[in-house]
């Protein structure tokens, strides 16, 4: 009976794969309804690039997604960042083949001057298709079962250490274990945010809410909105939220010009306070990372209480966050003294801070650019804006597999356990097209990031250069 069930399961999987490939082929064909022959120029496409009037192009077809903007599962920022452009590569990278079935309802015409795609784009699409055919986008659920078991065990030991022991050393060890729990939940939330784990929407949503909101206290909606924006605009100073840490950090002197953040929809003012903090950023980097979790808690609250952004299942998300604070504060109250509670918080945050450092290593030292993302240069931007860390296989758990950051950014839906496998394909791909493929050790990456921060810090200390006028100054002096 077991063999019969396995055979039937394999038959269904093959049938599903054929269906997915058929959808993808259909997506690459002319999807316009019969008799639909509207012709749209590239210049006209580019003129429709605002929140109130947003067009995009995929495979030479033009779609009006203005009404879809607030309902887009990946958030509104990715569409706004690439509005009025061809975003075929980005669409293929971030969506399953089934997403093509949603496009016809938005179709308004065909590009009249659609040019032949570049050799890089053609090869990228072929490589993506080959990886799918090879079955590398399938998740090995046994890996996730082991990770969930490890998370449950560490959480149980952490809580037990607080409740069942009076020794301070055991309480500190419990804080370390809780920090490890949060780190591993972070990797799980990352994977679930990029692509489904079980391909069952309700279960996948429940998993994301569990590891994100309930166990970690961080909104999964906040993560998806932030992280998708980062992927689309990797290392764009004005569009990538993962580079916008003024007034604490500045990875480039270009940030000294008080530029506008299209993610936060505000000006990032480089005022005297920012100049002072940035001047010592190479010294404060690790201490700030040790408590960076506070910022994630704050960002979660700001997003969930804001009515400017549409959040799916906002009430459920808020309940998850309240559940987190209920159990976490209750756990702290079981500790015998205030200093032990403070130590528990600081240690658990500091352990998770290692993960915050990991997030920065792959991008802070890579080239940045001061312009809007270009959908036609998707592969170039992803390879240029990141670097890999060379580690042995047994360290994959520590990095969540994301030390292969070039592979992840080029093919974000690839499961973490296959990123190492595809490196043998991605490296020749980058070499063939002259794309950077930088690999350094974990320690070298840390040296590089401190060097980058120190270079900007020393330039920020030049007080002979005036601070750019901020919005308050302009408002006061606008009438002389």
N, C-alpha and C positions, 0 to 999 in steps of 0.2 A: 504494500500500500504506500509506503514511503517513497519508493522509486517511482511509482506511478504519479504521485503528487509532484515530485521533483521534475519529472518529464513534462507534466502539464504546466508547471511554473515556467520552465524554459521555453515551452511553446508559446505561452502568453507573452513572455519577454521579447521573443523574436518577432512576434506579431506587432507588438508595441513599437519596436525599433523600426520596422518597415513603415509603420504608419507615420512615425516621426520624420523619417527620411523623405517620405512622400510629401508631407506638409512643408518641409524645408525646400524641396524642389519646386513645389507650387508657389512658395513665397518668392523664389527667384524669377518666376515667370511674370508675365503681364497679368496683374490682378485687377485691372480696371474692368468694371462692368461693361457688358456689350453695348457698343454705341457711345461709350464715354471717351471723348477725344479732346478734352480741354488741353491746351498747350500753355505751359508756364515757363518763363525764362528764369535763369538763375538769379538775375537781378531782382525780379519780382519776388522770388522765394526769399531772398535776403531781406526784403523790405517788411516781411511779416515775422518779426522777431521779438515781439513784446508779449507780456502776460495776457493782454487783452486780444491779441491777434497773433497766433503762433502757428507757423507752418514748418514742416520738416520734410526731408526727402530720404527715401530708402529705395535702393535699386532703381533709381531713375523715376520713381513715382513720388508725387507730392501729396502730403496729408495735412489736413487742418486739424490739429489736436488741441485747439484752444479749450474746448469743453472738457477734454480728457485730462487737462493739466492737474486739476485738484484731485483726480481719482487715480492718477498714475501710481502703481504699487511701489515704484522706486522713488517716489517723491517728485516734487515739482522742479527742484534745482537742476537735475540732469537735462530736462527738456529746455529749461530756460537758458542753460549754459550753451546749448547747441542749437538754439532756435534759429530758423532761417538757413539752416545748413543741411548738407548731406551727412547723415550719421549712420550709414549702412554698417560699418565695422562695429561701431558701438552697440547697435541694435543686435547684431549677430552675437556679440560677445556676452551680452547681459541677459539675453532672452532664450528660452527654449524654442524649438521649431513651432510649437503650438501657438506661439504669440503671433505668428503670421496671420492666423485666422481672425484676429481682431482688427487688422489693418483696413480691409475694404470699407468699413463703415466711415472711415475718415478720409478716404481717397477723393481728391478733387481734380486731379489731372496728372499730366506727364511732363517732365522737364524737356523743353524744346532743344536745349543746348547741352544735354547730358553727355559728358565726355567719356572716353574710354578710361577705365580705372587704371591706376598705376600698377607697376609690376609688384610693388610692395603690398598693395591692397589685394591684388589677385592671389598672391602667394599666401597672404594671411588667411583669406577666406578658404583656400584649399587646405591649408594646415589645420584650420579649425574643423573643417569637414572630415579630414582624415582622422583626427583625434576622436571625433564622435563615432566614426565607423569602427575604430579600434576598441570601442567600449570604455575609453578612459574617463568618460563623464559619469560612469556608474559609481555610486558610493558603496564602499564595503561597510555595511552596517555593523559587522562584528567589531570593527574598530571603535565605533561610537558606543556600542554596548559596554566595551571594556572601559572607555573613558567615563561613561555615566556611573559605572560600578565604582571606579576610583574616586569620583567626585562624591558619591554617596558615602563611601567609607571615610574619606577625609573629613566630611562634614559631621558625620557621626562621632568620630574621634575628637574633633574640635569641641563640639558641644559637650561631650562626655567629660573632656578634660576640665572644662569650666565648672560643670555641675558636680562632679564626683571627686575632685581633688582640691585641697587647700594650698597646694604648693605653687609658689609664684613661677617657678621654672616650667611647670606643667601648663600653666596659663599662657606663658609666652609661646610655648610649643603649640598650643591650641590656636593662638593668633597666627602663627606661621602657617598652620594647616588651613585656616580659613582663607588666608591670602592665596594659597595654592588653589583652593576651591574657586575663588573668584577668577583667577587667571585662566583655569581650564574652562570655566563657564564662558569666559570671554571668547575663547577660541571656538567653542560650540556655537555661541551666538553669532559669531562671524560667519561660520559655515552655513548656518540656517538662514542667515540674512541674504546670502548670495544665491543659494539654490535650496530647494526643499530637501529635507532629510528622508522623509517617508513618502513623499508625493501624495500626501493626504492633507489638504489645506488646514483642516481643523486640528489635526494632530501636530503638524509642523508649527502652527501658530501657538499651540499649547506649550510645545517644547521651548520655543523662543521666549515666551512669557515667563516660563518657569526658570530658565537659566539666567534670563536678563532681569526682568522686573522683580520676581519673587525671591530669588537667591542672591542676586547681585545688587539690586536697588537701582538699576540703570534701565531706562526705557528702551525697548527694542526698536520702537518707532524712531526715537532720537538717533539710535545707532545707524539704522538704515538710511535715514535722511542725510546724516553727516557723512557716512562712509561712501554712499553712492555718489555724492557730490565730489568727494575726494577722488574716486576712481575716474570719473568723467574728466576732471580738470586737474589731473595729477601734476603737482608742483607749479600750478599757475598762482602767482602771488595774490591776484585779485579774486580768484574763484575757488581755490582749494582751501577749505576750512582747516586742514591739518597743517597749514603754514601760518595761519592767522592767529598768532599768540601775543600780539601787541596788547598791553605794554610790558609783558614779561620777557618774551623772546622775540628776536628778529634774526632770521637766517640769511638775510641779504640787506645790504645798505639801501636797496631800492625801497624797502619798507620804511625808510626814514622820511619819505616824501608824503606821509599821511594819505596813502591811497585808499580807495573805496573797496569795501568787502561786499561782493555780490551775494555771498552766502548769508551774512548777518544783516545785509541791507543797511549798512551804516559806514561811516568813515572811520578808519583806523588811525586815530590821531597820534602822531609821534610828538608828544608834548614833553616838558622837562621831566615829569615823573617817569615816562617811558624811557627817555634818554638815560636817566639815572639807573633804572632797573636793567636795561639792556647792556649798560656799561659793565655789569658784573655777571652777565648771564652764563658765562663759561664756568663760573664758580657756583652759581645757584641752580644749575641745570639738574643735578642729581637730587639735591634737597627738595626742589619743587616737584620732581617726578615722584618722590616718595609720598607726597600728599596730593598728587594730581587727581586722585579719585574724588576729592571734594568738588572739583570742577565738574566732573561727570554727574555727580548728584545734583549740582546746581543747574546744569544744562537740562537734565531730565525734568526738574520741577518747572523751569521756565517754559519748556516746550509743552508740557502737558497742561499747564495753566493758561497758555496763550491761545487766543481765539483766531489769531492771524493765520495759523497753519492748520489744515484739516488733518486730524488724526483718526485713523480707523480704530474703532473699539476703544475710544478714549477712556470711558468709564472702567473697562476691564484693566487697562494699563494702570490707571490710578489706584485701583484696588490692589494690584500686584505690588506697587511701590509701597502702599500702606502696610501690606503684609510683611514686606521686607523690614521696614522700620519697626514694626511690632515685635518680630522675633529677634532682631539684632539688638534693639534697646533692652529687651527682656533678658537677653543673654548677658549684656554688659552689667545689668543690675544684679546679676548673681555673683559678680566678682566682689571680693571683700572690701576693697578700698578705692578711693578716687584715683590714686596714682596707678593702680593696676588696671583700672578701666582705661585711663589715658594711654598707658603702655600697650594695652591690647589693641586699641584703635590704631596707634601709630605703627606698631609692628605689622598688623594685618594690612594696613594701607601701604607700608613700605615694601612688603613682599609683592603685592600687586603692582607696585611702582616699577618693578623690573619689566613688567609687560608694557608699561607706558614708555619706558626707554626703548624697548624693542620696536614699538610702533614708529618711533622717531628715527631709529638708525637707518632704515631703508630709504629715507627721503630727505632728511635735513642736510645731508652732505652731497646730494645729487643736484644737478643743474636746475635752476628755476627760470621761469619766464614771466614777462610782464605784459600779458596780452590775453585775449579771449581764447579758449580752447578751439581748435580747428578739427571738425569731425573727419576731414579727409586725411588727417595725420594721426589717427588714433594709435596705431602701432608705434610710431616714432615717439609720441609723447609718453606712452607707457614705459618704453624701454629707457628713454632718456631721463625720466624723472625718478628712477629707483635703482637699487642695487641689491645683489644677493649676498647672503652670508654663507660661507663654507663651513659646514658642520658634519660630523659623522651621523649616520642614520639613527643611532640610539638617542640623539638629541632632538629628533623631530617633535617629540611630545612637548619639549621645552619651548619651542618656537611655534607650535601649532602648525608645523609644516610650512609656515609663511616665510622662512628664511629664503625660500625660492620665490622672491618677490617679483622678479621680472616675469616668470612664468605665470604667477597669480594675476598680475596686472594685464598681461596679454590675454589670458583665458580665465577670467574671474570665476566662472562656474565649475572649473575643474576641482574635484575633491582634493583635500589637502594631502591624502595618502598617494596621489598620483603626480603631484608636482615634481617630486624628485625623478620620477620615471620620464617625464616629458622634457626634462632639462637637456637630454641628449638630442632632442628635436629642436628645441627653442634656441640653443646656442648656435647651431649651424644656420638657423633661420636669421638670427640677428647678424651673424658674420656675413652672410650672403648679401644683405641689404645695407650693410654699413651701420647697423644700429648698435649702440653701446650695450655691452653685456658685462657689467662689472661685478666681480666676486671678491670679497674680502672676508677675513675672519671676524668673529664677534668682537674681539679686542681691537682689531684695526678699525672697525666701524665706529667704536667708541672714541678712539683717538681722532678719527676724521670729524666726528660731530663736535667734539670739544674744540678742535682747530677752527671749524667753521664758525662756531659761536664766538670764539675768542677774537677772530679777525673782525667780525662785525662789532664786537664789544669795544675793541680798541678804537675803531673809527667813530663809534658813538660818543666816545670820550672827548672828541674834538669840539670843545665848547665854542670855538671861534666860528663854527658854522651855525647860523641861526636856526632855531626850531621852526618848522613850517607853521604858519598861522592855522589855528584850529577853528572849528565851526563856531565856538563861542566868541572868539576874537572877531571873526568875520561878521557875526550877527551884531555885535556891539558897535563895530566901526563901519558897517555897511552904508550909513548915511553921513559918514565923516565925523 
